[in-house]
Amino acid sequence: MDFDLNEQERMVQSAARDFAMKEVMPRAADIDRTAEFPLDLAREMGRMGYLGLAYPHSYGGAGAGYLGYALVIEQICQASMTVGAIVAVSILSEECLYRYGTEEQKSRYLVPLLKGDMLGCFCFTEPATGSDPKAVTTRARSEGGEYVIEGQKNFISVSPVADIATVFAKDDTGRVSVFIVPARSPQFEIREACQTLGLRGMGTSVVYLDGIRVPEENLLSPQGRGFDIMLEAISMERIGVSAQGVGVGQAALDMSIEYAKHRDAYGKPITEFATIQWLIAEMASRIEAGRWLTYRTASLRDQGQDVKHESSVSKLFCSQMAVEVTRMAMQVHGSYGTIGSMAIERLYRDAKMTEVYVGVSEIQRVIIAKNLVR
């Protein structure tokens, strides 16, 4: 197996690193502090092709594959996990349309999403629904050639600025189907922002669908297969969350090394203490394991393989790794690491989010175990 990146992949990685350091890093602290969605950065990422990395040029994508998608997210998350997560969240609606949309739906919705001319949000989660489609209460009633959709969705990232939403609702048969919904409609109501521990600035909100009407052609086929469509799409975001964990972990390691070089104790830099060396070595080894697990999962997807199992393994490991690595980084920084003005404090909060969104770690373990014993 060849674990080296090719020239094109290195170019994608390098360009993303430059963008992250020049455009994202100077604003990372303010995005976290204000929790305002960085719409201008999202638009710029669209122009750079970052919102359509995994998809072919024929639909307006960048043609960089899922590995390119992971590489870009990793680099951007070293500057701001929020900005990198915009790329990861975008793939949810895109994957639904690319895999299950008609050519007309792809032309009308997928192409502008991949180019960044439109932004999409993914509306599955409800107050009592994490990963269980049976608990979905949102309804889509067929009426006169249209569907009338009513319900509530929670923790919907990007929703305040989204142009379209992929909405999961029970149709007249009682099965979950997927609908393309205009997010600018008055009946697509943003009720309140979710003030989360980390990932501030993602626009995560509670959304009410107040009798919003969509034409029948906005149904994603096949009807009643919403759970299958959701699993397909969310496995791609789990690759993205894995890359987020790697990026945050790498940023925490880099900061820890730099801090330890210049922090003296008992007349010498703390890098000379075995305890600090142990932390740095442990951080580096875990990050490297997570990085190659993420790259492998993305590469398997580029080969056309189903990676629902592999993406759960990767997401579980990398999210735990991110939490542990940022905790170790906090120990290296000591009390200074707890100060809000220090970037390590933001990384510590962001890392925790990787364990609880896109399926909590406990759900990942259930998925992994069921696949192994099946």
Residue pairs with C-beta under 8 A, 6 or more apart in sequence:
3 292
3 295
5 13
5 71
8 64
9 64
9 67
9 68
9 71
12 53
12 64
12 68
12 71
12 72
13 71
13 72
13 75
15 48
16 50
16 71
16 72
16 75
16 76
17 75
17 78
19 45
19 48
19 75
19 76
20 75
20 76
20 78
20 79
20 80
20 83
21 79
23 41
23 44
24 41
24 76
24 79
24 80
24 83
25 79
25 80
27 38
27 41
27 80
28 79
28 80
28 82
28 83
28 343
28 346
29 341
29 343
29 346
31 38
31 80
31 82
31 83
31 200
31 201
32 80
32 82
32 200
32 201
32 346
33 200
34 201
35 193
35 195
35 200
35 201
36 201
37 158
37 160
37 161
37 201
37 202
37 203
38 82
38 83
38 86
38 201
39 161
41 83
41 86
42 51
42 86
42 116
42 119
42 161
43 116
45 51
45 83
45 86
45 87
45 116
46 52
46 115
46 116
46 117
47 116
49 61
49 62
49 64
50 62
50 72
50 76
50 87
50 116
51 86
51 87
51 90
51 94
51 113
51 114
51 115
51 116
52 59
52 60
52 61
52 62
52 94
52 113
52 114
52 115
52 116
53 61
53 62
53 64
53 65
53 66
53 68
53 69
53 72
53 87
54 61
54 64
54 65
54 66
54 68
54 69
54 91
54 94
54 236
55 61
55 62
55 63
55 94
55 98
55 110
55 114
56 63
57 63
59 98
59 106
59 110
59 111
59 114
60 110
60 111
60 112
60 114
60 115
61 114
62 68
62 114
64 71
64 72
65 298
65 302
66 236
66 239
66 298
66 299
66 301
66 302
67 295
67 298
67 299
67 302
69 87
69 91
69 236
69 239
69 240
69 243
69 298
70 239
70 240
70 242
70 243
70 294
70 295
70 298
71 243
72 84
72 87
73 84
73 85
73 87
73 88
73 240
73 243
73 244
73 247
74 84
74 243
74 244
74 246
74 247
74 250
74 291
74 294
75 84
75 247
76 83
76 84
76 87
76 247
77 83
77 84
77 85
77 243
77 244
77 246
77 247
77 248
77 251
78 247
78 248
78 250
78 251
78 254
79 251
81 198
81 199
81 244
81 247
81 248
81 347
81 350
81 353
82 199
82 200
82 201
82 202
82 350
84 243
84 244
84 247
85 157
85 199
85 202
85 240
85 244
86 158
86 202
87 240
88 237
88 240
88 241
88 243
88 244
89 121
89 122
89 157
89 158
89 202
89 237
89 240
90 113
90 119
90 120
90 158
91 233
91 236
91 237
91 240
92 120
92 122
92 166
92 233
92 234
92 236
92 237
93 109
93 113
93 120
93 121
93 122
93 164
93 165
93 166
93 233
94 110
94 113
94 114
94 120
95 232
95 233
95 236
96 122
96 166
96 178
96 220
96 229
96 232
96 233
97 105
97 106
97 109
97 110
97 113
97 166
97 180
97 220
98 106
98 110
99 229
99 232
99 233
100 178
100 220
100 221
100 222
100 229
101 109
101 110
101 220
102 217
102 221
104 217
105 180
105 217
105 218
105 220
109 118
109 120
109 164
109 180
112 118
112 163
113 119
113 120
113 164
118 163
118 164
119 158
119 161
119 162
119 163
120 158
120 162
120 163
120 164
120 165
120 166
120 183
121 156
121 157
121 158
121 159
121 162
121 164
121 165
121 166
121 183
121 207
122 156
122 157
122 165
122 166
122 233
123 138
123 153
123 156
123 159
123 165
123 166
123 167
123 168
123 181
123 207
123 209
124 136
124 153
124 168
124 230
125 153
125 154
125 155
125 156
126 135
126 136
126 137
126 138
126 151
126 152
126 153
126 154
127 152
127 154
128 135
128 137
129 135
129 136
129 137
130 359
130 360
130 363
131 359
131 363
133 168
133 176
133 226
133 227
133 230
136 151
136 168
136 169
136 170
136 176
136 226
137 151
137 152
137 170
138 149
138 150
138 151
138 152
138 153
138 167
138 168
138 169
138 170
138 209
139 149
139 150
139 151
139 169
139 170
140 147
140 148
140 149
140 167
140 169
140 170
140 171
140 172
140 177
140 179
141 147
141 148
141 149
141 150
141 172
142 171
142 172
142 216
145 215
145 216
146 213
146 214
146 215
146 216
147 171
147 179
147 213
147 214
147 215
147 216
147 218
147 219
148 211
148 212
148 213
149 167
149 169
149 179
149 181
149 209
149 211
149 212
149 213
149 214
150 209
150 210
150 211
150 212
151 169
151 208
151 209
152 206
152 207
152 208
152 209
153 167
153 206
153 207
153 208
153 209
154 194
154 206
154 207
155 194
155 204
155 206
155 357
156 165
156 204
156 205
156 206
156 207
157 199
157 202
157 203
157 204
158 202
158 203
159 165
159 183
159 190
159 203
159 204
159 205
159 207
160 190
160 193
160 203
160 205
161 203
162 183
163 182
163 183
163 184
164 180
164 181
164 182
164 183
165 180
165 181
165 182
165 183
165 188
165 207
166 178
166 179
166 180
166 181
166 220
166 233
167 178
167 179
167 180
167 181
167 209
168 176
168 177
168 178
168 226
168 230
169 176
169 177
169 179
169 209
169 226
170 176
170 177
171 177
171 223
171 224
173 223
173 224
175 223
175 224
175 225
175 226
176 224
176 226
176 227
176 230
177 219
177 220
177 223
177 224
177 225
177 226
178 219
178 220
178 226
178 229
178 230
179 214
179 218
179 219
179 220
180 214
180 218
180 220
181 188
181 209
181 212
181 214
181 218
182 188
182 212
182 214
185 212
187 209
187 210
187 211
187 212
187 213
188 207
188 209
188 210
188 212
189 207
189 208
189 209
189 210
190 205
190 206
190 207
191 205
191 206
191 207
191 208
192 205
192 206
193 203
193 204
193 205
194 204
194 205
194 206
196 202
196 204
196 353
197 349
197 352
197 353
198 346
198 349
198 350
198 351
198 352
198 353
199 350
199 353
199 357
220 229
231 308
232 308
234 358
234 359
235 307
235 308
235 311
235 312
236 301
236 311
237 358
238 311
238 312
238 314
238 315
238 358
238 359
239 294
239 297
239 298
239 301
239 307
239 311
239 314
239 315
241 315
241 318
241 319
241 354
241 357
241 358
242 290
242 293
242 294
242 297
242 311
242 314
242 315
242 317
242 318
242 319
243 294
243 318
244 318
244 322
244 354
245 290
245 318
245 319
245 321
245 322
245 351
245 354
246 287
246 290
246 291
246 294
246 318
246 321
246 322
248 322
248 325
248 326
248 347
248 350
248 351
248 354
249 283
249 286
249 287
249 290
249 318
249 321
249 322
249 325
249 326
249 351
250 287
251 343
251 347
252 283
252 325
252 326
252 328
252 329
252 344
252 347
252 348
252 351
253 280
253 283
253 284
253 287
253 325
253 329
255 329
255 333
255 343
255 344
255 347
256 279
256 280
256 283
256 328
256 329
256 332
256 333
256 344
257 271
257 280
259 332
259 333
259 336
260 269
260 270
260 271
260 276
260 280
260 332
261 269
261 271
262 269
263 269
263 270
264 270
265 273
270 276
270 332
271 277
271 280
276 332
279 328
279 329
279 331
279 332
280 332
282 328
283 325
283 328
283 329
286 321
286 324
286 325
287 321
287 325
289 317
289 321
290 314
290 317
290 318
290 321
290 322
293 313
293 314
293 317
293 318
294 314
294 318
296 310
296 314
297 307
297 310
297 311
297 313
297 314
300 307
300 310
301 307
308 367
308 371
309 367
309 368
309 371
312 359
312 364
312 367
312 368
312 371
313 364
313 368
315 354
315 358
315 359
315 364
316 361
316 364
316 365
316 368
318 354
319 351
319 354
319 355
319 361
320 355
320 361
322 351
322 354
322 355
323 351
323 352
323 354
323 355
325 351
326 344
326 347
326 348
326 351
327 348
329 337
329 344
329 347
329 348
330 337
330 338
330 344
330 345
330 348
331 337
333 342
333 344
336 342
337 344
337 345
337 348
338 345
339 345
355 361
359 367
